[in-house]
Amino acid sequence: MYDTNYHRADTVLSATSKLVSAEDGKYLAGGQTLIPTMKQRLAAPSDLVDVSGVEEMRGIAVRGNTITIGASCTHAEVASSAEVTGLIPALAALAGGIGDPAVRARGTIGGSIANNDPAADYPAACLGLGATIITDKREIAADDFFVGMFETALDENEIITSVNFPAPTKAAYAKFPNPASRYAMVGVMAAQAADGVRVAVTGAGSDGVFRHADMEAALGSDWSAAAAEGVATDPGNMMADIHGSSEYRAHLVGVMAGRAVDNS
C-alpha cells in the first residue's frame, strides 16, 4: 500500500470538511472494496476519512410505510434488523446473502451503493424497491442515482448519509452467485407496489444495474414465474467474462426473475 493520511470523523460536517481539504481523499466506511484496491496498488488516496463512527449515518428507523437505513449500517445489521425483516423481508434476505460473514460484518450499505459495483446486490435493491438515496446535500431517486458501471450521480465530496426504502406489497430477490466471490452473476429484485411493478437486474448488464422494462410490463399483467421466464432478454446488453457468456446471463435473468416472483 502507498502512504496515506488517516482521519476519523465524528460528524458528517467534519467528514466533508476533511475530504475537501485533502489533496485526493476518499471516504472510508467498511473498506471492503477500497482497502483491497489500495493493497493491490490500484488506488493511492492521499487521505482516508473514516466515517464508520459518525452517529448521523447509523441506525434503522421505520416511519409509516418507509424504512430509513443509515449509510454506515453493515450488511449484517440490515440482515438481522427486526424492522427491516418486518417491513421489507426481501431486503433483509438480500443483505444476508452478501459475501461471507466477515464481509457482512464490515461492509456497509452506503459504501456498496456509492461504489456501484456492477455485480453488487444493494443497487438492485435500491432500483427495484424505488429507494431514495439521502446525501449531505440532497435526495436522489434511485432511478437517477445509478448512471453507469461504477458511476453514480454523486458530486465530488458528496456523501450518502442514509437510504429510504418504501415498503412494497410483494418483493423478493433471487441471485445466482459466483461460487468464489458470492457476487451476483445475475441478481434480480422483483417488487410489486401500489404504483406498479419494478424489476431491477444486477450482475448482468454491460453498463451495470438496470430496470427491465419488458419484465415489468409482463409481471404487471401477470405476477407469475411463468410470465417472468417468458420474457426474452437481449444478450447484446449483457456482460460476458470467464464466468459466463452474455447468452448465459440473458437466460439467467429470466430464471432468477421467476424465482424471485415465486418467493415473493
C-alpha positions as a printed NumPy array, in Angstrom:
array([[  0.   ,   0.   ,   0.   ],
       [  1.015,   3.589,  -0.551],
       [  1.333,   6.025,   2.361],
       [ -1.91 ,   7.752,   3.288],
       [ -3.17 ,  10.09 ,   5.987],
       [ -5.919,   8.674,   8.204],
       [ -8.667,  10.862,   9.69 ],
       [-11.6  ,   9.785,  11.865],
       [-14.718,  11.907,  11.53 ],
       [-17.374,  12.228,  14.23 ],
       [-19.963,  14.212,  12.235],
       [-20.998,  14.451,   8.595],
       [-19.807,  18.056,   8.502],
       [-16.366,  17.146,   9.827],
       [-16.119,  14.3  ,   7.307],
       [-16.88 ,  16.516,   4.317],
       [-14.578,  19.246,   5.638],
       [-11.679,  16.829,   5.992],
       [-12.228,  15.459,   2.499],
       [-12.466,  18.895,   0.9  ],
       [ -9.151,  19.875,   2.455],
       [ -7.411,  16.709,   1.224],
       [ -5.436,  16.598,  -1.999],
       [ -7.051,  13.358,  -3.159],
       [ -9.128,  11.958,  -0.335],
       [-11.598,   9.09 ,  -0.079],
       [-14.326,   8.267,   2.415],
       [-13.754,   5.014,   4.301],
       [-16.679,   3.084,   5.773],
       [-16.371,  -0.709,   5.801],
       [-13.414,  -0.644,   3.418],
       [-14.373,  -3.904,   1.71 ],
       [-13.546,  -2.515,  -1.728],
       [-11.23 ,   0.409,  -1.04 ],
       [ -8.7  ,  -1.352,   1.195],
       [ -8.139,  -4.349,  -1.152],
       [ -7.813,  -1.906,  -4.04 ],
       [ -5.157,   0.017,  -2.133],
       [ -3.361,  -3.208,  -1.21 ],
       [ -3.167,  -4.076,  -4.894],
       [ -1.735,  -0.585,  -5.507],
       [ -4.609,   0.267,  -7.834],
       [ -5.618,   3.278,  -5.735],
       [ -3.495,   5.713,  -3.753],
       [ -5.651,   8.306,  -1.993],
       [ -3.717,  10.976,  -0.14 ],
       [ -6.169,  10.818,   2.762],
       [ -8.749,   8.409,   4.173],
       [-11.684,   9.899,   6.08 ],
       [-13.216,   7.205,   8.279],
       [-16.98 ,   7.754,   8.646],
       [-17.792,   4.487,  10.431],
       [-18.23 ,   6.272,  13.75 ],
       [-20.488,   9.072,  12.52 ],
       [-23.684,   8.682,  14.552],
       [-25.772,  10.584,  11.975],
       [-25.052,   7.801,   9.487],
       [-26.124,   4.921,  11.714],
       [-29.398,   3.401,  12.846],
       [-32.507,   1.896,  11.273],
       [-35.922,   3.516,  11.737],
       [-39.445,   2.923,  10.44 ],
       [-41.574,   5.936,   9.607],
       [-45.002,   4.909,   8.386],
       [-44.536,   2.727,   5.319],
       [-40.873,   3.665,   4.817],
       [-37.728,   2.352,   6.427],
       [-34.637,   4.544,   6.736],
       [-31.246,   2.832,   6.951],
       [-28.141,   4.769,   7.906],
       [-25.367,   4.615,   5.339],
       [-22.88 ,   3.193,   7.856],
       [-25.108,   0.247,   8.775],
       [-23.4  ,  -3.018,   7.967],
       [-24.91 ,  -5.762,   5.858],
       [-25.154,  -7.898,   8.995],
       [-27.122,  -5.189,  10.793],
       [-29.571,  -4.889,   7.906],
       [-29.949,  -8.667,   7.65 ],
       [-30.656,  -9.1  ,  11.37 ],
       [-32.82 ,  -5.987,  11.838],
       [-36.311,  -6.735,  13.152],
       [-37.512,  -3.522,  11.5  ],
       [-36.199,  -4.497,   8.068],
       [-37.386,  -8.08 ,   8.391],
       [-40.82 ,  -6.914,   9.463],
       [-41.369,  -4.295,   6.765],
       [-39.257,  -5.491,   3.79 ],
       [-38.124,  -9.097,   4.337],
       [-36.708,  -9.214,   0.791],
       [-34.194,  -6.525,   1.736],
       [-33.093,  -8.373,   4.871],
       [-32.682, -11.571,   2.851],
       [-30.636,  -9.75 ,   0.221],
       [-28.297,  -8.326,   2.865],
       [-27.898, -11.756,   4.444],
       [-26.667, -13.188,   1.144],
       [-23.879, -10.683,   0.54 ],
       [-20.362, -12.123,   0.592],
       [-19.483, -14.088,   3.73 ],
       [-19.848, -13.374,   7.474],
       [-16.63 , -11.326,   7.565],
       [-17.75 ,  -9.129,   4.674],
       [-21.235,  -8.711,   6.147],
       [-19.736,  -7.672,   9.488],
       [-17.719,  -4.827,   7.952],
       [-19.277,  -3.84 ,   4.614],
       [-21.857,  -1.036,   4.662],
       [-24.928,  -0.242,   2.614],
       [-23.701,   3.281,   1.847],
       [-20.311,   2.08 ,   0.652],
       [-21.855,  -0.533,  -1.608],
       [-24.255,   1.936,  -3.191],
       [-21.614,   4.634,  -3.655],
       [-19.208,   2.158,  -5.276],
       [-21.939,   0.794,  -7.586],
       [-20.103,  -2.379,  -8.496],
       [-21.914,  -3.916, -11.495],
       [-22.303,  -7.198,  -9.591],
       [-23.27 ,  -5.781,  -6.19 ],
       [-26.62 ,  -6.597,  -4.593],
       [-27.7  ,  -3.315,  -2.999],
       [-28.004,  -1.358,  -6.284],
       [-30.67 ,  -3.867,  -7.365],
       [-32.448,  -3.409,  -4.03 ],
       [-32.467,   0.368,  -4.39 ],
       [-33.617,   0.341,  -8.001],
       [-36.097,  -2.5  ,  -7.595],
       [-37.712,  -1.068,  -4.467],
       [-37.729,   2.537,  -5.662],
       [-35.447,   3.8  ,  -2.902],
       [-34.331,   7.367,  -2.305],
       [-30.665,   7.998,  -1.528],
       [-30.118,  10.772,   1.019],
       [-26.836,  12.688,   0.964],
       [-25.421,  15.634,   2.898],
       [-26.731,  17.865,   0.09 ],
       [-29.938,  16.41 ,  -1.374],
       [-32.274,  13.477,  -2.01 ],
       [-31.744,  11.391,  -5.16 ],
       [-34.216,   8.862,  -6.558],
       [-32.607,   5.509,  -7.301],
       [-33.69 ,   5.846, -10.943],
       [-31.431,   8.912, -11.202],
       [-28.621,   7.713,  -8.933],
       [-27.093,   4.766, -10.805],
       [-25.786,   6.173, -14.074],
       [-23.25 ,   3.579, -15.252],
       [-20.756,   0.924, -14.223],
       [-19.007,   2.143, -11.045],
       [-20.636,   5.518, -11.702],
       [-23.291,   7.384,  -9.725],
       [-24.876,  10.825,  -9.588],
       [-22.824,  11.756,  -6.507],
       [-20.904,  15.008,  -6.818],
       [-17.283,  15.276,  -5.743],
       [-17.033,  15.105,  -1.923],
       [-20.794,  14.382,  -1.578],
       [-21.55 ,  11.631,   0.924],
       [-24.505,   9.27 ,   1.371],
       [-25.997,   9.595,   4.858],
       [-28.989,   7.24 ,   4.635],
       [-31.334,   5.394,   2.296],
       [-35.148,   5.419,   2.366],
       [-36.948,   2.27 ,   1.201],
       [-40.74 ,   2.301,   0.715],
       [-42.38 ,  -0.984,   1.648],
       [-43.672,  -2.951,  -1.362],
       [-46.789,  -5.111,  -1.465],
       [-44.671,  -8.067,  -2.557],
       [-40.955,  -8.386,  -3.228],
       [-38.136, -10.896,  -3.394],
       [-34.534, -11.052,  -4.532],
       [-33.036, -14.039,  -6.297],
       [-29.337, -14.321,  -7.046],
       [-27.139, -16.739,  -8.944],
       [-23.857, -16.145,  -7.096],
       [-20.332, -16.668,  -8.248],
       [-19.268, -19.583,  -6.031],
       [-15.965, -17.92 ,  -5.064],
       [-16.798, -14.246,  -4.55 ],
       [-20.542, -14.545,  -3.854],
       [-21.034, -11.556,  -6.148],
       [-24.085, -11.865,  -8.381],
       [-23.56 , -13.343, -11.808],
       [-27.215, -12.39 , -12.104],
       [-29.391, -10.975,  -9.346],
       [-33.   ,  -9.857,  -9.757],
       [-35.117,  -7.814,  -7.365],
       [-38.791,  -8.015,  -8.328],
       [-41.239,  -5.824,  -6.429],
       [-44.933,  -5.116,  -6.635],
       [-46.322,  -1.892,  -5.174],
       [-49.391,   0.307,  -5.462],
       [-47.778,   2.31 ,  -8.261],
       [-46.772,  -0.748, -10.299],
       [-44.084,  -3.371, -10.741],
       [-40.343,  -2.76 , -10.642],
       [-37.697,  -5.265, -11.724],
       [-34.004,  -4.496, -11.278],
       [-31.144,  -6.655, -12.549],
       [-27.572,  -6.672, -11.272],
       [-24.504,  -8.705, -12.228],
       [-25.528,  -8.999, -15.86 ],
       [-25.819,  -5.632, -17.574],
       [-22.861,  -4.341, -19.566],
       [-23.472,  -0.892, -18.048],
       [-24.285,  -2.014, -14.521],
       [-27.6  ,  -2.337, -12.711],
       [-30.725,  -1.681, -14.772],
       [-34.51 ,  -1.889, -14.744],
       [-36.028,  -4.495, -17.033],
       [-38.976,  -2.708, -18.695],
       [-40.264,  -5.743, -20.608],
       [-40.218,  -7.844, -17.446],
       [-42.058,  -5.115, -15.551],
       [-44.767,  -4.993, -18.216],
       [-45.192,  -8.768, -18.22 ],
       [-45.374,  -9.038, -14.436],
       [-47.704,  -6.063, -14.252],
       [-50.209,  -8.099, -16.243],
       [-49.444, -11.475, -14.679],
       [-47.433, -11.729, -11.47 ],
       [-46.173, -15.251, -12.028],
       [-42.911, -17.097, -12.545],
       [-44.123, -18.279, -15.939],
       [-44.67 , -14.699, -17.093],
       [-41.195, -13.689, -15.916],
       [-39.467, -16.649, -17.534],
       [-41.3  , -15.992, -20.79 ],
       [-39.655, -12.593, -21.266],
       [-36.587, -12.562, -23.503],
       [-33.513, -10.557, -22.525],
       [-31.207,  -9.196, -25.232],
       [-27.743, -10.807, -24.878],
       [-26.28 ,  -7.785, -26.646],
       [-26.756,  -5.773, -23.468],
       [-25.236,  -8.4  , -21.17 ],
       [-21.743,  -8.787, -19.768],
       [-19.521, -11.654, -20.846],
       [-16.476, -12.89 , -18.933],
       [-14.713, -16.075, -17.825],
       [-17.663, -16.902, -15.565],
       [-20.393, -16.787, -18.171],
       [-21.29 , -15.661, -21.677],
       [-23.755, -12.89 , -22.448],
       [-26.256, -15.512, -23.668],
       [-25.902, -17.432, -20.413],
       [-26.542, -14.318, -18.34 ],
       [-29.506, -13.339, -20.516],
       [-31.039, -16.761, -19.837],
       [-30.355, -16.459, -16.1  ],
       [-32.207, -13.14 , -15.909],
       [-35.485, -14.901, -16.691],
       [-34.713, -17.8  , -14.363],
       [-33.827, -15.511, -11.428],
       [-36.831, -13.295, -12.066],
       [-39.077, -16.347, -11.957],
       [-37.544, -17.492,  -8.681],
       [-37.955, -14.019,  -7.198],
       [-41.641, -13.961,  -8.092],
       [-42.131, -17.47 ,  -6.692],
       [-40.515, -16.402,  -3.411],
       [-42.384, -13.111,  -3.034]])
